[in-house]
Amino acid sequence: MALFRASLFLLIYIALLSSLCFAEDPYVSYDFKVSYITIAPLGVPQRVIAVNGKFPGPLVDATTNYNVAVNVHNQLDENLLMTWSGIQMRRNSWQDGVLGTNCPIHPKRNFTYNFQVKDQIGSFYYFPSLNFQRASGGFGPIIINNRKVIAIPFAQPDGDIVIMIGDWYTLNHTSLPPQMIHGKLRATLNGISFVNPETPIRLADLHKVKGAYKLDFPKKPLGRTPQMDRSVINATYRGFVEVILQNNDTRMQSFHVDGYAFYVVGMDFGIWTESNRNNYNKWDAISRSTIEVHPGGWTAVLISLDNVGVWNMRMENLDRWYLGQETYMRIINPEENGETEMAPPNNTLYCGALQSLATDVPDSSAMALLSWNSNLFLTLVVTILACLVLH
């Protein structure tokens, strides 16, 4: 009998431990009301985009592996998407908040982003990704803290101070394009000036929408007349991509990839050649989601394709992004079984060829919580060109 009681205790103890080990990670939730306010950041009264009446917006404070829910209410008079720069959205490009992955949030409507800050620590930020909206605000900080069970290699700080640095204009985002962009100027990557799809790429895949985009982004400059197109990069899960960014522009460019932290293995002035690979730093290269490319120079990065989905690659310089200096990586697992890519969320927004699936629901305040293998290795030589006139 005593042996039975001991065995029962052991079974209960193991069951309790198991429930603790497999318990869902904690949630943090936020309600974002995105609206216009009038303030004078540089002494000149102007209309800016605020979040919950604040400029910059409120802090998103989370801990590694937490689930984050952000209910975004669009109180502007224009479409809106929020993106979460540097957050890798593991297996979940549905939450990335750019036009290649999401349909926009219409005025007087809301959308709840749900994502996990999986295996990340650090400082990041969010911002509106459509048109020039970021130039008028709508941005704010994200801090992902370390878990208490993982010690930090320095004394515990007394507190955090968030400093956000960026360009600011006394004109708002609707007045800036005519001032900064004249005529039919476009910017290109490898001669392609990207045109955002009417139907987001992965939604087009799942619903078998034909012609939404093309899987023909050139691996190197083709020396042809630049053109506007919806060319994206076709890549395979667990492959590798080498991206050589050659900046033939006259100013510094910042290159960014959503969904990933890539390794910066080299940079220099002049024209990149294959012999530069001999000097790549393959031992302790820094890991980044954004990197600078100097004018007249090049930067080389390596990306291990371990995150299935559709991910935006772009120049962070706002005018060049607006003018088409971007593309997407479409990363597919041929053996997908639901473990490497999440299904679309229940609150998916629809547009373009899938507009008939949209449900026009007014804004709700309710929070919806909830060694290189040559066969897999792709080299992209990406030339960043100054603005071009496309006819």
N, C-alpha and C positions, 0 to 999 in steps of 0.2 A: 504493500500500500504506500509505504514511504517512497519507494522507487517510482510508483505511478505519479505521486504528487510532484516529485522532482522532475520527472519527464514532462509533465503538464506545464510546470513553471518554465522549463526550458523552451517548450514550443511557443508559449505565450511571449516569452522574452524575444525569441527570434522573430515572431510575427510583428511585434512592436518595432523592433529595429528595422525590419523590412519596410514597414509603413513610413518610417521616418526617412529612409534612404530614397524612397520613390515618391515622396510628397512633392506636389507641384511647387515650383519656385515662387517666391512672393510677387505680388503685384504692386505697382504704384500707378495711380491714375491722375489725369489732369484734364481740365476743361479749358479749352482755348477759344476765346471769342476774338476773332480777327476783325478789326474795324479801322476806320480812319479817325485820327485826332489831329488837332493843329497845335504844334509846338514850334520852338525856335532854337534848334540845336546849334546853329551858327549865328544866332542873333537875328535871323530873318524868319518871320512866321511862315510856316509852310505845312501842307498836309502830309502826314506820315502814316505808315501802317503800324498799328499797335496791336499787341496781344494782351487781352484783359485790361485794356486801357494803359498799358505800360510800353515804354520804348527805352531800351530794348525790352523784349518780352521776358516772362518769368523763367526761372531756372527749372530745368528738368533734372531732378536729383534721383539717381538710382544706384544700385549696387550690382556688381557682376552677376550675371545670370538672372536678374530680375526680369519679369514681364512688365512692359510699359504700355499703358493705354492712354491715348491722347484723343479726346473728342474735339475736333476742330469745327467751329461754327463759322461759316463764311458770312460776315456782315458787311462785306465790300459790295460794290456794284459791278464786279467783274469776277471771272472764274479764279479759282485758287487751288494750289497744291502746296503741301508742306513737305520738304525733304529733310533728311536727318544726316547731315554731312559727317562721314567717318563711321557711322553706325553700320555694321556689316550685314544686318538683316539676314542672319544665317538661314538658308533654305527658304527665304520668304521675300522675294523681290516684289511681291504684291503690295508691300508697305513702303516702297522706296520713295514714292511721291514725286516722280517725274513723268513727262507725257508718254515716254516709251513704255511705261509699266502701269500707269494709272490714268483713268479718265478724271477730268477736273471736277472739283466741288463747285457747283453752281451757286450764285448769290442766294442768300436766305436758305441754304441747305447746309447739312453737316455731314461729316464722315469721321468715324473713329478708327485711328491707326492702332493696331495691336502688334507689338513686336517684342522680341527678347534681346537683351543686351548680352549676348552669349560670349563668354570668355574675353571680355574687353574691360579695360581700365583706362581712364584718362578724361581729357577735356575735349568736347566736341561742340557742335552748334547746329541749330535748325534754322531754316529760312524758307520763304516762298519761292518756288522754282519757276513760275511762269513769267515770261516776258522780262520786264525790267523791275519787277516788284521788289526784289531784294534791295534795289537802290533807294527805296522809300521806307525800308524797315521790315517789320514782320519777323525779325530774327531774334534769337536768344540763345543762351548757353545750355549745354548738357554736361553734367558731371557724372561719371560712372566710378563709384568708389570700389575699393578692394573689399573682398569678403573678410570678415574678422578672423576666419581660420587661416588666412594667408597673411603673414606678417609683411609689412613694408620695410625696405632696407634703410630706413632712416627714422628719426624721432617723429612721433605723431605731431602734425602741424597744429597750431593753435586755432586755425580757421582757414577758410578759403576766401580769396578775393578774385572775382571774375572781371577781367579786362577784355573788352572786345575792340579790336582795331580794324579799321577799314576806311575806304574812300567814302566821302559824303558830298552830296550835291545840294545846292539850294533850289534846284528844280526837282519836281516830283517825277515818279517813274513814267507817267504818261506824257510828260513834256520832254524827257531826255532823248528818246530815239530821234526825233527830228533834228535835235541839236548835235547829236553825236554821229548820226548815220545819214548820209546824203545819197539820193538816187537809189539805185538797185545794188548797192554794195553787198557782198557776201564774203564770208571767210570759209576756208576749206581745210580739211585733213585729207591728204593724198588726192587732192583734186575733187573731193566730194564735199559739197555744202549740204549738211543734213537737213532734211525736211521732216518734221515730226509726223508720225503716222496718225491717221484719224482714229484707228482702232489700236489700242496698246498691243505690243508684239506678242506677249504670252497669251493674252486673251484671244488674239487672232489665231494662235496655234490651237488652243483647246477647242475653239468653235469652228475650226477649219475655214477661216476667212482667207480667201485667195487674194494675192496681190497687195496685202497690207504693207509688205516690206520686201527687201531683197537680201539674200545671203551672199552678196558679192562685193563686200568691202575689199578694195585692193590691198594686197600685202605690201606693196611698195608704190611709190609715185609712178604713174604710168606715162607721164609726159604728154597728156592729152588736154584738150580744152576743159577747164573746170566745169562741173555741172551740179545741179541741185538734184538730190536723190534720197531714197530711203535705204541706203546700203548699210547693212550691219555685219558684224563679224560672227562667223559660224565656228563655234568651238565645242570641245567635248570635255565632259567632266573627268577630272583627274589628269588632264593634259597640262601643258605649259604654254605660256605665251611670252615671247621676248618682244618688247616694244622699244623701238629706237625712235626717240622724239628729236627730230631735226628742226630747229627753229630758224627759219629763213625770214622771220619777221624782224622788225626793227626795235622791238621792246620785249621785256621779260614776259614769259607766259607761265602760267601755273596749270599743270596737268593733274586731273583728278579721276579716280575710278570709284564708282559706287560698289558696295558689296565686298570690297577687298582691301587688304593691306598688301601692297606689292613690295618687292625688294629693289632698292636703288643700287645697281651694281657698277655704274660708271657715269661720268659726265666730263665734258671737255669742250673747248672751243674748236671751231673748224668743222669739217665734214666728216661724219662717221664713216668708217670703213670696217670691213670684217676683221681686219687685224687688231682693231680696238678690243675685240673680245679677249685677247691675250692678257689684257690688263684689268679685266673685270674683277671686282671684289666679290668673291663667292664664299668668303669665310665669315664675315661679320657685317654684311650689308644692312643698312638701316631699313626698317619697315615703315612704310608711309601709305596714306591714301591720297596725298597731294604732294607734288614735287615741282620745283622750279626748272624751267628750261631757258637758259640765257640766250639773248639775241646773238645770232651767228654761231651758236653752239648746239650741242646735243646732250641728251640724257638717256641712259639705257635702264630699263626696269625689267624684272622677271616676275611673272604672275603664275602662281600655282593654282590651277582651276579647281578649287575644292568647294565651290559654292554655286550650286545649280540655280539657274534663273536667267533673267535678262537684266544687264547692268550697264548703266550709263558711263561712257568715257567722254570726258569733255575738257575744254579749256575753261578754267574758273574765271578768267577775265570776262566780266559780265557782257561787254559789248560783243566780244568774239563768240561767246556761247550763243548769244541772241542771233548772231549772224550765221550760225550753222556750223561752228567749229566743235562738232561732237559726233559720236556714233554710239552704238550699243554692242555689247558682247552677248550673244545668245548661247548660253551654256546648257547643254542637254545631256542627261544621263540616259544612254540607250537602254539600260536595264532598270529604269525607274520603277520603283515599287511603292512609292509613297514615303520612303525613308530619307531621300535626299532633296526632295522639293515638296513644300506644303501645297495643299489644295487651295484654290482661291477662297478668300474669306466669304462668309455669308452675306456681308454687307458690300460686296463688290459693286462698284459703279460701272455702268455701261455707257458706251458712246459709239460714234462712227457707225460701222456696219452692224453693230450689236445694239443700237439705240432702242430697238423694239423690246429689249429685255429690261430696260431701265424702269424703275419705279419712282415716280416723282413724289417723294415723301418730304414734307416741310421740315424745317430744322427742329430737332428734338434735343432737349437738354439731358436726356437719359444717357448715361455712360455705358457703352458696350464693353464690359471688362472681359472681362474675361482674360643618279646618272640620267641624261635626257633621252627619252624614247622618241626616235625620229618620227614614228607614226602619230605621236600625240603632241609633238612640239611644233609650234607655229611662231614664225618670226614676222613681226610687223615693223616696217620702216615707215614711220608716220612723219610726213613733212607738214609743218605748220606754216601756212602762207599768210601774208598780209591780206587785207581786204581786196577783193577782186570785183570787177564789174561783170555780172553774168547777164546775158541777154536771153 
